[in-house]
Amino acid sequence: MARHYLLTLSLLACATNACAEDTPKPIDLPALIECRASHADFVALGPLLEEPLKAVAAGWQPLPQANMFMSEFRLLRPIRVFGRDADRIAFTGTGVVAVLDLADPRPLAKELDLDTAYDAPEKFMAGKEVRSDDATRADGKAIIDSAVISVSNVGSHPGKTLAGCSYSQELLEEPETPAAPAGEAAPAPAQKAG
């Protein structure tokens, strides 16, 4: 009876978020890849990329680096992204892509209504900004928070299409103080009455 009581108390504690810190937030890879997640969700994956054992614990098997600009993983459980199954993902500096078994990326780019950036027989790149929001960082600075869907192919992965999302946050430039017109003096600072 006492054991049952303690188990009930611990379940109630978890239900009231007392153990939320102990339970890692589930990773929604399809949302990240399809630009439905936030920049913070993407940044939260940093520890998995830095520590291979954490990636393995999340069900990601690190793969040999075929492209120096990507860290690639095989998923123990395939995911569904852009209407297709994928069991491989790759991270670039600013985003995450699914490595799809599509020899030609053009039909997927057309299906997603992306803008073609480059189209040659051996190389194709298309993308579209799907989110661009004004936001404020914790330090109070104004930023633009954006997400861009992209579809491409790359020589290191013949017969594959890379499709995913890049996340970025850029500081907004502060407006410059207008200079006084030529021949006029700049206004003097206000003086305190005293």
DRENZABA-741647 format. One record per residue: residue in three letters; residue number from 1; y, x, z negated of N, C-alpha, C in turn. Coordinates in pm, whole numbers. Each point is the difference from the previous one (the first is absolute). Example, Ala and Ser with C-alpha at 12.3 -4.5 7.8 and 13.67 -1.06 7.14 Angstrom:
<nodes>
<ALA, 1, <-569, 1319, -780>, <119, -89, 0>, <120, 90, 0>>
<SER, 2, <105, -35, 72>, <119, 82, -6>, <109, -77, -73>>
</nodes>
This chain:
<nodes>
<MET, 1, <-120, 81, 0>, <120, -81, 0>, <126, 86, 0>>
<ALA, 2, <1, 105, -83>, <118, 88, -5>, <20, 69, 134>>
<ARG, 3, <-111, 40, 65>, <11, 65, 130>, <63, -94, 103>>
<HIS, 4, <-45, -126, -2>, <55, -99, 92>, <149, -20, -25>>
<TYR, 5, <40, -3, -126>, <141, -16, -37>, <84, 117, 52>>
<LEU, 6, <-50, 123, -17>, <73, 118, 48>, <11, 0, 152>>
<LEU, 7, <-107, -38, 68>, <3, -6, 147>, <104, -102, 45>>
<THR, 8, <4, -117, -67>, <98, -103, 35>, <141, 51, -21>>
<LEU, 9, <24, 70, -112>, <133, 56, -26>, <40, 101, 107>>
<SER, 10, <-93, 87, 41>, <35, 100, 101>, <27, -65, 134>>
<LEU, 11, <-73, -105, 35>, <27, -72, 125>, <136, -69, -5>>
<LEU, 12, <34, -58, -116>, <131, -63, -14>, <112, 103, 10>>
<ALA, 13, <-23, 118, -57>, <101, 106, 8>, <23, 39, 145>>
<CYS, 14, <-107, 13, 77>, <15, 35, 142>, <70, -111, 76>>
<ALA, 15, <-31, -124, -36>, <63, -112, 69>, <150, -4, -26>>
<THR, 16, <43, 54, -113>, <143, 2, -31>, <63, 134, 37>>
<ASN, 17, <-62, 75, 91>, <52, 126, 54>, <-2, 116, -98>>
<ALA, 18, <-67, -13, -113>, <-5, 111, -93>, <-80, 116, 56>>
<CYS, 19, <-94, -28, 91>, <-80, 110, 55>, <32, 24, 147>>
<ALA, 20, <110, -53, 49>, <36, 17, 141>, <16, 146, 37>>
<GLU, 21, <45, 83, -95>, <19, 142, 30>, <-132, 70, 25>>
<ASP, 22, <-108, -48, -66>, <-131, 63, 15>, <-66, -37, 132>>
<THR, 23, <38, -115, 57>, <-62, -47, 122>, <88, 36, 118>>
<PRO, 24, <-50, 86, 94>, <84, 35, 113>, <24, -121, 90>>
<LYS, 25, <120, -5, 57>, <36, -107, 92>, <-88, 12, 124>>
<PRO, 26, <-62, -109, 46>, <-83, 9, 120>, <84, 40, 121>>
<ILE, 27, <-61, 77, 89>, <69, 48, 119>, <-26, -98, 114>>
<ASP, 28, <106, -55, 56>, <-12, -92, 112>, <29, 77, 128>>
<LEU, 29, <-103, 69, 51>, <18, 82, 120>, <44, -82, 121>>
<PRO, 30, <-59, -118, 26>, <48, -76, 115>, <150, -30, -9>>
<ALA, 31, <49, -36, -119>, <144, -28, -15>, <82, 125, 26>>
<LEU, 32, <-46, 115, -48>, <72, 125, 24>, <4, 34, 148>>
<ILE, 33, <-112, -15, 68>, <-11, 37, 141>, <78, -96, 89>>
<GLU, 34, <4, -127, -38>, <68, -102, 82>, <147, -21, -41>>
<CYS, 35, <57, 90, -80>, <140, -7, -42>, <31, -122, -85>>
<ARG, 36, <-97, -51, -74>, <24, -112, -90>, <20, 46, -143>>
<ALA, 37, <-10, 129, -24>, <17, 56, -134>, <140, 61, -12>>
<SER, 38, <28, 55, -117>, <131, 59, -23>, <-7, 153, 5>>
<HIS, 39, <116, 59, 7>, <9, 146, -5>, <-61, 51, -131>>
<ALA, 40, <24, -70, -109>, <-55, 40, -130>, <-153, -4, 1>>
<ASP, 41, <-58, -101, 68>, <-147, -7, 11>, <-54, 122, 75>>
<PHE, 42, <72, 40, 105>, <-43, 117, 77>, <10, 127, -85>>
<VAL, 43, <111, 17, -69>, <21, 118, -83>, <-104, 8, -112>>
<ALA, 44, <-44, -116, -49>, <-98, -5, -109>, <-134, 62, 39>>
<LEU, 45, <-24, 18, 129>, <-126, 60, 45>, <0, 152, -12>>
<GLY, 46, <114, 59, -33>, <12, 145, -9>, <-111, 68, -79>>
<PRO, 47, <-33, -47, -122>, <-105, 67, -77>, <-136, 2, 70>>
<LEU, 48, <-31, -103, 78>, <-128, -2, 71>, <-4, 107, 109>>
<LEU, 49, <115, 27, 60>, <6, 100, 106>, <1, 141, -57>>
<GLU, 50, <52, 14, -122>, <10, 132, -61>, <-128, 42, -71>>
<GLU, 51, <-78, -97, -48>, <-122, 30, -75>, <-120, -65, 68>>
<PRO, 52, <-83, 78, 69>, <-114, -56, 73>, <-92, -87, -85>>
<LEU, 53, <-17, 33, -128>, <-89, -80, -84>, <53, -142, -20>>
<LYS, 54, <133, -15, -5>, <58, -134, -12>, <-23, -79, 129>>
<ALA, 55, <9, 68, 114>, <-26, -66, 128>, <-145, -47, 6>>
<VAL, 56, <-91, 86, -44>, <-143, -35, 0>, <-24, -119, -93>>
<ALA, 57, <65, 0, -116>, <-14, -112, -94>, <51, -130, 59>>
<ALA, 58, <97, 9, 91>, <55, -120, 66>, <-86, -44, 119>>
<GLY, 59, <-106, 77, 30>, <-88, -36, 111>, <39, 65, 131>>
<TRP, 60, <75, 110, -7>, <43, 73, 120>, <-71, 134, 5>>
<GLN, 61, <-66, 28, 110>, <-66, 129, 18>, <90, 90, 84>>
<PRO, 62, <51, 112, -58>, <84, 90, 79>, <-76, 55, 120>>
<LEU, 63, <65, 4, 115>, <-61, 52, 122>, <66, 134, 36>>
<PRO, 64, <-71, 84, 78>, <62, 124, 45>, <129, -30, 76>>
<GLN, 65, <97, 87, -14>, <132, -21, 60>, <-4, 36, 148>>
<ALA, 66, <-8, -104, 86>, <-3, 20, 144>, <140, 15, 58>>
<ASN, 67, <99, -46, -76>, <139, 5, 44>, <83, 51, -117>>
<MET, 68, <75, 107, 22>, <74, 62, -110>, <108, -89, -61>>
<PHE, 69, <33, -109, 67>, <104, -90, -50>, <-56, -122, -72>>
<MET, 70, <-133, -8, -15>, <-61, -118, -61>, <-107, 41, -101>>
<SER, 71, <-11, -79, -107>, <-111, 9, -95>, <-84, -124, 24>>
<GLU, 72, <-128, 21, 34>, <-84, -111, 44>, <-112, -28, -99>>
<PHE, 73, <-35, -130, -10>, <-104, -44, -92>, <-90, -102, 67>>
<ARG, 74, <-129, 2, -36>, <-93, -107, 40>, <-10, -94, -120>>
<LEU, 75, <6, -130, 27>, <-6, -101, -105>, <-144, -43, -24>>
<LEU, 76, <-38, -9, -125>, <-135, -47, -31>, <-17, -146, 39>>
<ARG, 77, <109, -77, -8>, <-1, -139, 44>, <105, -18, 109>>
<PRO, 78, <-42, -37, 121>, <99, -19, 108>, <104, -106, -37>>
<ILE, 79, <116, 11, 63>, <107, -97, -20>, <30, -66, 135>>
<ARG, 80, <73, -109, -4>, <41, -69, 123>, <151, 10, 11>>
<VAL, 81, <46, 63, 109>, <143, 16, 25>, <30, -34, 145>>
<PHE, 82, <112, -69, 19>, <42, -40, 136>, <-115, -68, 74>>
<GLY, 83, <-83, -77, -73>, <-110, -74, 61>, <-119, 83, 38>>
<ARG, 84, <-8, 124, -49>, <-110, 90, 35>, <-55, 66, -126>>
<ASP, 85, <-129, 37, 6>, <-62, 70, -112>, <29, 149, 10>>
<ALA, 86, <19, 62, -116>, <25, 145, -4>, <-71, 58, -122>>
<ASP, 87, <-64, 115, 21>, <-62, 69, -114>, <59, 139, -19>>
<ARG, 88, <108, 28, 75>, <71, 127, -17>, <150, -26, -8>>
<ILE, 89, <66, 75, -89>, <145, -7, -13>, <53, 143, 0>>
<ALA, 90, <127, 13, 28>, <64, 132, -4>, <141, -16, -52>>
<PHE, 91, <45, 102, -74>, <135, 2, -55>, <82, 106, 71>>
<THR, 92, <121, -37, 36>, <96, 96, 51>, <105, 18, -110>>
<GLY, 93, <104, 74, 23>, <101, 20, -103>, <64, -127, -50>>
<THR, 94, <21, -97, 89>, <73, -120, -40>, <-80, -129, 17>>
<GLY, 95, <-126, 9, 37>, <-72, -124, 24>, <-150, 12, -6>>
<VAL, 96, <-64, -113, 26>, <-146, -10, 1>, <-41, -78, 124>>
<VAL, 97, <-107, 48, 65>, <-50, -65, 121>, <-149, -25, -12>>
<ALA, 98, <-46, -100, 71>, <-143, -21, 20>, <-38, 74, 126>>
<VAL, 99, <-117, 62, -1>, <-53, 68, 118>, <-98, -98, 63>>
<LEU, 100, <43, -64, 108>, <-76, -108, 62>, <-81, 49, 120>>
<ASP, 101, <-114, -64, 22>, <-83, 32, 116>, <53, -72, 124>>
<LEU, 102, <118, 41, 44>, <61, -54, 121>, <42, 117, 86>>
<ALA, 103, <-55, 10, 119>, <33, 112, 88>, <143, -11, 53>>
<ASP, 104, <48, -123, 23>, <134, -20, 55>, <86, -75, -102>>
<PRO, 105, <106, 61, -50>, <84, -66, -100>, <93, -107, 57>>
<ARG, 106, <18, -3, 132>, <98, -90, 61>, <-24, -148, -28>>
<PRO, 107, <-125, -51, 11>, <-19, -143, -28>, <39, -38, -144>>
<LEU, 108, <-30, 85, -98>, <38, -30, -138>, <152, 3, -16>>
<ALA, 109, <66, 96, 63>, <146, 7, -7>, <62, -126, 61>>
<LYS, 110, <-56, -48, 109>, <50, -122, 63>, <-25, -121, -90>>
<GLU, 111, <-119, -6, -59>, <-35, -110, -90>, <96, -6, -119>>
<LEU, 112, <42, 117, -51>, <90, 6, -115>, <147, -5, 41>>
<ASP, 113, <26, -12, 131>, <136, -9, 54>, <84, 122, -39>>
<LEU, 114, <-57, 119, 17>, <69, 124, -34>, <79, 51, 120>>
<ASP, 115, <101, 79, -28>, <81, 62, 104>, <-65, 133, 38>>
<THR, 116, <-20, 22, 130>, <-61, 125, 46>, <102, 112, -6>>
<ALA, 117, <-37, 108, -69>, <87, 117, -12>, <-39, 108, 100>>
<TYR, 118, <-130, 10, 31>, <-48, 103, 93>, <-129, -51, 62>>
<ASP, 119, <-10, 12, 133>, <-121, -46, 68>, <-33, 95, 115>>
<ALA, 120, <-105, 77, -22>, <-52, 91, 102>, <-152, -17, 2>>
<PRO, 121, <-67, 49, 105>, <-146, -21, 7>, <-75, 45, -125>>
<GLU, 122, <40, 111, -62>, <-74, 53, -115>, <64, -31, -134>>
<LYS, 123, <122, -52, 0>, <71, -22, -127>, <78, -130, 4>>
<PHE, 124, <-11, -77, -108>, <72, -127, -10>, <51, -16, -143>>
<MET, 125, <124, -47, -13>, <59, -27, -131>, <86, -126, 10>>
<ALA, 126, <-17, -89, -96>, <81, -121, -6>, <25, -35, -146>>
<GLY, 127, <109, -70, -25>, <31, -37, -138>, <107, -105, -9>>
<LYS, 128, <21, -50, -121>, <104, -99, -23>, <31, -4, -150>>
<GLU, 129, <129, 1, -32>, <40, -15, -139>, <-20, -145, -40>>
<VAL, 130, <-77, -22, -105>, <-29, -136, -44>, <74, -36, -128>>
<ARG, 131, <57, 100, -66>, <79, -27, -120>, <109, 105, -13>>
<SER, 132, <121, -45, -30>, <112, 89, -28>, <89, -72, -99>>
<ASP, 133, <-12, 38, -127>, <73, -69, -106>, <92, 96, -74>>
<ASP, 134, <118, -49, -34>, <88, 75, -90>, <-57, -13, -140>>
<ALA, 135, <-2, 110, -72>, <-54, -1, -137>, <78, 101, -83>>
<THR, 136, <-30, 2, -127>, <64, 95, -91>, <-108, 74, -77>>
<ARG, 137, <10, 134, 1>, <-96, 82, -75>, <27, -12, -149>>
<ALA, 138, <-93, 53, -80>, <16, -2, -146>, <126, 73, -44>>
<ASP, 139, <42, 102, 80>, <121, 75, -37>, <128, -67, 49>>
<GLY, 140, <-12, -121, 58>, <117, -75, 42>, <45, 26, 142>>
<LYS, 141, <-63, 94, 71>, <42, 31, 137>, <-54, -105, 97>>
<ALA, 142, <82, -34, 99>, <-38, -98, 101>, <-91, 65, 103>>
<ILE, 143, <-105, -73, 37>, <-97, 51, 98>, <-34, -108, 101>>
<ILE, 144, <-61, 44, 110>, <-62, -92, 95>, <-150, 22, -13>>
<ASP, 145, <-71, -107, -32>, <-144, 2, -16>, <-60, -58, 129>>
<SER, 146, <-78, 82, 73>, <-50, -51, 128>, <-149, 26, 17>>
<ALA, 147, <-59, -78, 89>, <-141, 13, 35>, <-13, -17, 150>>
<VAL, 148, <-79, 88, 63>, <-17, 1, 145>, <-148, -1, 35>>
<ILE, 149, <-42, -100, 77>, <-138, -3, 51>, <-5, 89, 123>>
<SER, 150, <-106, 80, 11>, <-17, 84, 118>, <-144, -2, 48>>
<VAL, 151, <-16, 18, 129>, <-131, 11, 65>, <8, 117, 95>>
<SER, 152, <-101, 88, -6>, <2, 118, 88>, <-140, 55, 17>>
<ASN, 153, <-10, 98, 86>, <-122, 80, 7>, <41, 146, -20>>
<VAL, 154, <-99, 85, -27>, <29, 140, -26>, <-120, 83, 47>>
<GLY, 155, <28, 119, 54>, <-104, 84, 58>, <-111, 39, -97>>
<SER, 156, <31, 7, -129>, <-101, 39, -98>, <-104, -109, -25>>
<HIS, 157, <27, -123, 48>, <-90, -113, -23>, <-25, -73, 133>>
<PRO, 158, <-74, 64, 93>, <-25, -65, 129>, <-76, -131, -16>>
<GLY, 159, <40, -99, 79>, <-66, -130, -4>, <41, -86, -119>>
<LYS, 160, <99, 44, -76>, <45, -75, -118>, <146, -40, 15>>
<THR, 161, <37, -105, -70>, <139, -45, -9>, <42, 6, -145>>
<LEU, 162, <118, 54, -24>, <57, 3, -135>, <99, -114, -11>>
<ALA, 163, <-20, -86, -99>, <90, -115, -18>, <32, -13, -147>>
<GLY, 164, <129, -5, -32>, <36, -10, -140>, <147, -12, -24>>
<CYS, 165, <41, 40, -120>, <137, -22, -45>, <60, 127, -57>>
<SER, 166, <127, 24, 32>, <78, 107, -62>, <103, -65, -91>>
<TYR, 167, <12, 54, -120>, <95, -51, -99>, <109, 104, -23>>
<SER, 168, <124, -45, -13>, <107, 96, -30>, <109, -66, -82>>
<GLN, 169, <70, 84, -73>, <119, -41, -72>, <106, 106, 28>>
<GLU, 170, <111, -43, 60>, <107, 93, 34>, <126, -38, -75>>
<LEU, 171, <69, 102, -49>, <126, -23, -69>, <104, -52, 98>>
<LEU, 172, <75, -101, -42>, <113, -47, 82>, <115, 98, -19>>
<GLU, 173, <65, 33, 107>, <114, 90, -11>, <115, -74, -65>>
<GLU, 174, <65, 66, -95>, <114, -61, -66>, <121, 7, 93>>
<PRO, 175, <79, -107, 5>, <117, 4, 89>, <98, 107, -47>>
<GLU, 176, <55, 69, 97>, <97, 105, -33>, <133, -63, -35>>
<THR, 177, <76, 65, -90>, <134, -47, -34>, <89, 26, 120>>
<PRO, 178, <69, -103, 49>, <82, 22, 120>, <113, 99, -29>>
<ALA, 179, <23, 87, 96>, <108, 98, -12>, <133, -68, 30>>
<ALA, 180, <107, 52, -57>, <133, -55, 25>, <37, 30, 145>>
<PRO, 181, <66, -93, 70>, <43, 26, 137>, <91, 123, 6>>
<ALA, 182, <0, 66, 114>, <82, 121, 17>, <146, -30, -31>>
<GLY, 183, <63, 89, -73>, <142, -15, -32>, <23, -78, -128>>
<GLU, 184, <-105, -59, -58>, <17, -74, -125>, <-72, 74, -111>>
<ALA, 185, <56, -7, -116>, <-63, 63, -115>, <-107, -93, -54>>
<ALA, 186, <-103, 59, -53>, <-106, -80, -63>, <59, -67, -123>>
<PRO, 187, <-44, -121, -34>, <56, -67, -117>, <-23, 81, -126>>
<ALA, 188, <102, 3, -86>, <-11, 73, -126>, <-88, -78, -95>>
<PRO, 189, <-72, 71, -87>, <-81, -72, -97>, <89, -81, -95>>
<ALA, 190, <-50, -114, -42>, <77, -85, -91>, <24, 72, -131>>
<GLN, 191, <120, -17, -54>, <32, 64, -127>, <-5, -104, -109>>
<LYS, 192, <-46, 45, -118>, <-9, -91, -114>, <141, -22, -56>>
<ALA, 193, <24, -124, -36>, <128, -31, -65>, <-4, 56, -141>>
<GLY, 194, <110, 56, -39>, <-16, 54, -130>, <120, 34, -66>>
</nodes>
